[in-house]
Amino acid sequence: MTSVAPELPPSSEAFTPKLVSTLREGYGLLQLRKDAIAGLTVAIVALPLSMAIAIASHVPPERGLYTAIIGGFLISALGGSRFQIGGPAGAFIVLMANTVDLYGVDGLLIATLMAGVIIFLIGILKLGTYIKYVPHPVTVGFTAGIAVIIFASQIKELLGLSLSGAEPAAIIPKLETLWAAIPSFNPHAAGVAAGAAAIILVLRKIKPHWPGFLIAVAVASLAVQLLGLHTETIATRFGGIPRSLPLPSLPSGITITRLIELLPTAIAIAMLGSIESLLSAVVADSMSGRRHRSNIELVAQGIANVASSLFGGIAATGTIARTATNVRAGAHGPVSGMLHAGFILVFMMVAAPLAGYIPLAALAAILGIVAWNMAEKAEFGRLLTVSRGDAAVLLVTFGLTVFRDLSEGIMAGVALGSLIFMHRMAQAIEVKRHVHQPEADDESDSFEASLVTDPDIAVHRISGAFFFGAVSTVVTTLERIGSPKKGYILDFSRVPFVDYSAAHSLLGFAHKASRHGGLVYVTGASESVKRDMTRFGLKAPLVHFGSSIESCAAAIHKSKGGA
């Protein structure tokens, strides 16, 4: 995955859906034809994938279709990306399956509803731009971790195993249980899965524009019926798929206690959905040359998740693979995503009985390939070698995601990434001194201070972010000056920002200098840095600001009576 880089549109356009912008440009039959072809193409891809994701999330397959129809329509109609395709995503499988196991389907619907409200607020408060600060190794680590868990969750269906009890959620107990069930191996199911995977992979090589997922499912379904293969289908496990959408209603069991209990899950869904949707929008931007509007995109994601839960659907977000398919299919704008949702609704109404014949092993093969594609293997390997810090963030995120919990993996990865960043920033700060008769070994640490010739005035240039992590470096250097001086000039022209901890340490130095009769002057500070320093207490009579090093030196001479 690439780093998120949301657009910064004019404030008047920040909350304008891309659908409105597209219609303003003019919309006719030619544009509708392009969107219809792209929408149909994406719907063919999304149909089997939506059911597969729902089943892997421990809910009936129709709930994935509800999500693609309701969530997908609203994300395209209200969102800030011209080509975004919304629906159920593989990244949510782990969270949703665990939530269903712990709290039931209604618990997942409540968590999705809450997550929608949270995402909506993130967008309304214009916090979408801050999501880009999730470190890249974290996104790669948790995506790879999710891929491992998704694949592990499909082993049962891929091999047609029969379990005596419930399949454990934790990865190690899961693998132990699956290993113990190996004697129940079903060669028919394994053959169907292998055949479906082979069809998808071969078509991807020789006919990449063909709907490999749908063709593989259709061929697998025919093979099971014509050859009389003994393997589970949607009908045998779930009893088929409804031919219409349910009426909207609130999930049952909503209480204050329940809301508090599900809040951590809702936050995790909201954060993961926000990151995934903006990443998908960036992919669409890079493919099309367009620019998305991050905050209205999140507003749309929030509304879509609320609506999805009211119709019995699961968590929805922007989906990278389907969005990329939409761009490659020649979509003109958001109408293609809206039509994709409409086509899935038509498929459900017309062909629901046929869906009952789909073998679960074929859907497991689809998810196995999705998991393989999700794991950015080349990027994972590259991050292991570029730096020890990035490798540590990657492995911590990946390990905790696989062996503990997705939320823990993300939080620990972000926290560790932040610590490493602060350490790097602290190491990057430089404090160079002006010396009046520099010796050879002083040259690397000195700079020319123009007309300052008084050895009783110490001049230092600070370069880099002056924050709490850099306090020790700066203060230690200043305190090595030696005998008290009558003046200290600090050049802040290369300081982008100052935090309170740094200002407090500088205030302590100014107090110490004042006790020895010294004056502290700051020059070169930008208006924002100067404003923050003043707000933090760095002002006269302890600290003074000057326009240049020379003017500060002149002020010190004047204050000291020309001494």
Residue pairs with C-beta under 8 A, 6 or more apart in sequence:
1 136
1 139
1 140
1 143
1 279
1 376
1 379
2 136
2 279
2 282
2 283
2 286
3 132
3 136
4 131
4 132
4 134
4 275
4 278
4 279
4 282
5 132
5 282
6 128
6 129
6 132
6 278
6 281
6 282
6 292
6 293
6 294
6 295
7 285
7 291
7 292
7 293
7 294
8 129
9 291
9 293
13 21
13 293
14 126
14 293
14 295
14 296
15 293
15 295
15 296
15 299
16 293
16 296
17 77
17 78
17 79
17 80
17 296
17 300
17 334
18 79
18 80
18 81
18 82
18 292
18 293
18 333
18 334
19 76
19 77
19 78
19 333
19 334
19 335
19 338
21 82
22 82
22 332
22 333
22 334
22 335
27 332
27 333
27 335
31 332
31 333
31 335
32 335
34 330
34 331
34 332
34 336
35 331
35 332
35 333
35 335
35 336
35 339
36 336
36 339
37 329
37 330
38 326
38 329
38 330
38 331
38 332
38 336
38 339
38 340
39 326
39 331
39 335
39 336
39 337
39 338
39 339
39 340
39 342
39 343
40 339
40 340
40 343
41 211
41 325
41 326
41 329
42 85
42 322
42 325
42 326
42 329
42 336
42 337
42 340
43 339
43 340
43 341
43 343
43 344
43 347
44 211
44 213
44 214
45 211
45 213
45 214
45 321
45 322
45 325
46 68
46 72
46 85
46 87
46 322
46 340
46 344
47 65
47 68
47 214
47 344
47 347
48 213
48 214
48 217
48 358
48 363
48 366
49 88
49 213
49 322
49 366
49 370
50 61
50 64
50 65
50 67
50 68
50 87
50 88
50 344
51 61
51 62
51 64
51 65
51 234
51 241
51 355
51 358
51 363
52 61
52 64
52 363
52 364
52 366
52 367
52 370
53 64
53 88
53 89
53 90
53 92
53 93
53 314
53 367
54 60
54 61
54 62
54 63
54 64
54 65
54 67
54 88
54 314
55 61
55 64
55 360
55 363
56 90
56 93
56 97
56 150
56 153
56 154
56 367
57 64
57 88
57 92
57 93
57 96
57 97
57 100
57 108
57 314
58 96
58 97
58 100
58 101
59 96
59 100
59 105
59 108
59 314
60 238
60 241
61 234
61 238
61 241
61 355
62 241
62 242
62 348
63 105
63 312
63 313
63 314
64 87
64 88
64 313
64 314
65 241
65 344
65 348
66 245
66 246
66 308
66 311
66 312
66 313
67 87
67 88
67 308
67 313
67 314
67 315
67 316
68 86
68 87
68 88
68 316
68 340
68 341
68 344
69 245
69 313
69 341
69 342
69 344
69 345
69 348
70 245
70 304
70 307
70 308
70 311
70 313
70 316
70 341
71 86
71 87
71 88
71 304
71 305
71 307
71 308
71 313
71 316
72 85
72 86
72 87
72 304
72 316
72 337
72 340
72 341
72 344
73 337
73 338
73 341
73 342
74 86
74 300
74 303
74 304
74 307
75 84
75 85
75 86
75 87
75 277
75 300
75 301
75 304
75 316
75 318
75 337
76 84
76 85
76 86
76 334
76 335
76 336
76 337
76 338
76 340
76 341
77 300
77 334
77 337
77 338
78 296
78 299
78 300
78 303
78 304
79 86
79 296
79 297
79 300
79 301
79 318
79 334
80 281
80 292
80 293
80 294
80 295
80 296
80 297
80 300
81 280
81 281
81 284
81 285
81 290
81 292
81 293
81 297
81 318
81 323
81 334
82 284
82 288
82 290
82 292
82 333
82 334
83 284
83 287
83 288
83 290
83 323
83 326
83 327
83 331
83 333
83 334
83 336
83 337
84 277
84 280
84 281
84 284
84 292
84 297
84 318
84 323
84 334
84 337
85 318
85 319
85 322
85 323
85 325
85 326
85 337
85 340
86 277
86 301
86 304
86 316
86 317
86 318
86 319
86 337
87 316
87 317
87 319
87 322
88 313
88 314
88 315
88 316
89 273
89 276
89 315
89 316
89 317
89 318
89 319
90 146
90 150
90 367
90 370
90 371
90 374
91 143
91 146
91 272
91 276
91 317
91 374
92 269
92 272
92 273
92 314
92 315
92 317
93 146
93 149
93 150
93 153
93 367
94 146
94 149
94 150
94 153
94 406
95 265
95 268
95 269
95 272
95 315
95 406
96 108
96 269
96 314
96 315
97 153
97 169
98 169
99 107
99 108
99 111
99 262
99 265
100 107
100 108
101 166
101 169
103 110
103 111
103 261
103 262
103 265
106 251
106 252
106 253
107 253
107 258
107 262
108 314
109 251
109 309
109 312
109 314
110 251
110 253
110 254
110 258
110 259
110 262
110 266
110 309
111 262
111 265
111 266
111 269
112 266
112 269
112 305
112 308
112 309
112 313
112 314
112 315
113 250
113 251
113 305
113 306
113 309
113 310
114 259
114 262
114 263
114 266
114 270
115 266
115 267
115 269
115 270
115 273
115 305
115 315
116 270
116 301
116 302
116 303
116 304
116 305
116 306
116 307
116 308
116 309
117 302
117 306
118 266
118 267
118 270
118 302
119 270
119 273
119 274
119 298
119 299
119 301
119 302
119 305
120 298
120 299
120 301
120 302
120 303
120 306
121 302
122 128
122 131
122 270
122 274
122 298
122 302
123 294
123 295
123 296
123 297
123 298
123 299
123 300
123 301
123 302
124 295
124 299
126 295
127 295
128 274
128 278
128 294
128 295
128 297
128 298
129 294
129 295
131 271
131 274
131 275
131 278
131 294
132 278
134 275
134 410
134 414
135 390
135 393
135 413
135 414
135 417
135 418
135 421
136 383
136 390
137 383
137 390
137 391
137 393
137 394
137 397
137 413
137 417
138 393
138 394
138 397
138 410
138 413
138 414
138 417
139 275
139 279
140 376
140 379
140 380
140 383
140 394
141 380
141 393
141 394
141 395
141 396
141 397
141 398
141 401
141 409
141 413
142 397
142 398
142 401
142 406
142 409
142 410
142 413
143 374
143 375
143 376
144 374
144 375
144 376
144 377
144 380
144 398
144 401
145 397
145 398
145 399
145 400
145 401
145 402
145 406
145 409
146 371
146 374
146 401
146 406
147 371
147 372
147 374
147 375
148 171
148 371
148 375
148 402
149 171
149 401
149 402
150 367
150 370
150 371
150 374
151 367
151 368
151 371
151 372
152 171
152 174
152 175
153 167
153 174
153 367
154 364
154 367
154 368
154 371
155 161
155 178
156 163
156 167
156 178
156 181
157 189
157 193
157 232
157 360
157 361
157 363
157 364
158 189
158 190
158 193
158 361
158 364
158 365
158 368
159 178
159 182
159 185
159 186
159 189
159 190
159 193
160 184
160 185
160 186
160 187
160 188
160 189
160 190
160 231
160 232
160 361
161 178
161 181
161 182
161 184
161 185
161 186
162 181
162 184
162 186
163 177
163 178
163 181
164 181
165 177
167 174
167 177
167 178
168 174
168 176
168 177
170 403
171 402
171 403
172 403
186 230
186 231
188 229
188 230
188 231
189 231
189 232
189 359
189 360
189 361
190 361
191 229
192 220
192 223
192 224
192 229
192 231
192 359
192 361
192 362
192 365
193 361
193 362
193 364
193 365
193 368
194 365
195 216
195 219
195 220
195 223
196 216
196 217
196 219
196 220
196 361
196 362
196 365
196 366
197 216
197 365
197 368
197 369
199 212
199 215
199 216
199 219
200 212
200 213
200 216
200 365
200 366
200 369
201 369
203 210
203 212
203 215
203 216
204 212
213 366
216 362
216 365
216 366
217 358
217 362
217 363
217 366
220 358
220 359
220 361
220 362
220 365
221 233
221 354
221 357
221 358
221 359
221 362
223 229
224 231
224 233
224 357
224 359
225 357
229 359
231 359
231 360
231 361
232 359
232 360
232 361
233 356
233 357
233 358
233 359
233 360
234 240
234 241
234 355
234 356
234 357
234 358
234 360
235 356
235 357
237 360
239 356
240 352
240 353
240 355
240 356
241 348
241 352
241 355
241 356
242 348
242 352
243 348
243 349
243 352
243 353
244 348
244 349
245 311
245 345
246 311
246 312
248 307
248 310
248 311
249 310
250 310
251 309
264 407
267 407
268 406
268 407
268 410
269 305
269 315
271 410
272 317
272 406
272 410
273 301
273 305
273 315
273 316
273 317
274 298
274 301
276 317
276 318
276 319
276 320
277 297
277 298
277 301
277 317
277 318
278 292
278 294
278 297
278 298
278 318
279 318
279 320
280 317
280 318
280 319
280 320
280 323
281 292
281 294
281 297
281 318
281 323
282 292
283 320
283 323
283 324
284 290
284 292
284 323
284 324
284 326
284 327
285 291
285 292
287 324
287 327
287 328
288 327
297 318
301 316
301 317
301 318
304 316
305 315
305 316
307 313
308 314
308 315
308 316
321 370
321 373
322 340
326 336
326 337
326 340
329 336
331 337
380 394
380 398
383 390
383 391
383 394
384 391
384 394
384 395
385 391
389 420
389 423
389 424
390 420
392 416
392 420
393 413
393 416
393 417
393 420
394 413
396 409
396 412
396 413
396 416
397 409
397 410
397 412
397 413
398 409
399 409
400 408
400 409
400 412
400 413
401 408
401 409
401 410
402 409
422 467
422 469
423 469
425 464
425 465
425 467
425 469
425 470
426 467
426 469
426 470
426 472
426 473
428 464
428 465
429 462
429 463
429 464
429 465
429 466
429 470
429 473
429 474
430 461
430 462
430 463
430 464
431 460
431 461
431 462
431 463
431 473
431 474
431 477
431 478
432 445
432 446
432 447
432 460
432 461
432 463
433 445
433 446
433 447
433 458
433 459
433 460
433 461
433 477
434 446
434 447
434 448
434 449
434 452
434 458
434 459
434 460
434 461
435 442
435 446
436 453
436 455
438 446
447 461
449 459
449 489
449 549
450 549
450 550
451 549
451 550
451 553
452 459
452 489
452 549
452 550
452 553
454 553
454 557
456 485
456 486
456 487
457 485
457 486
457 487
457 488
457 489
457 553
457 556
458 481
458 485
458 487
458 488
458 489
459 488
459 489
459 491
459 549
459 553
460 477
460 478
460 488
460 489
460 490
460 491
461 490
461 491
461 493
461 494
462 474
462 490
462 491
462 492
462 494
462 495
463 494
463 495
464 470
464 494
464 495
464 496
465 495
465 496
465 497
466 474
466 492
466 495
466 497
466 498
466 499
466 502
467 497
467 498
467 499
467 501
467 502
468 499
468 501
468 502
470 502
471 501
471 502
471 505
474 502
474 505
474 506
475 505
475 506
475 508
475 509
478 488
478 509
479 509
481 488
484 513
484 516
484 517
484 518
485 513
485 518
486 517
486 518
486 519
486 556
486 560
486 563
487 518
487 519
487 520
487 521
487 552
487 553
487 556
487 560
488 513
488 518
488 519
488 520
488 521
489 521
489 522
489 523
489 546
489 549
489 552
489 553
489 556
490 506
490 520
490 521
490 522
490 523
491 523
491 524
491 549
492 498
492 522
492 523
492 524
492 525
492 526
492 529
493 523
493 524
493 525
494 524
495 524
495 525
495 529
496 526
496 529
497 528
497 529
497 532
498 529
498 532
498 533
498 536
500 536
503 532
503 533
503 536
503 537
503 538
504 536
504 537
506 533
506 538
506 543
507 536
507 537
507 538
507 542
507 543
509 520
510 520
510 538
510 542
510 543
511 542
513 519
513 520
514 520
514 541
514 542
519 544
519 555
519 556
519 559
519 560
520 542
520 543
520 544
521 543
521 544
521 545
521 546
521 552
521 555
521 556
522 530
522 533
522 538
522 543
522 544
522 545
522 546
523 545
523 546
523 547
523 548
523 549
523 551
523 552
524 548
525 533
525 545
530 545
533 539
533 543
544 552
544 555
546 552
546 555
557 563
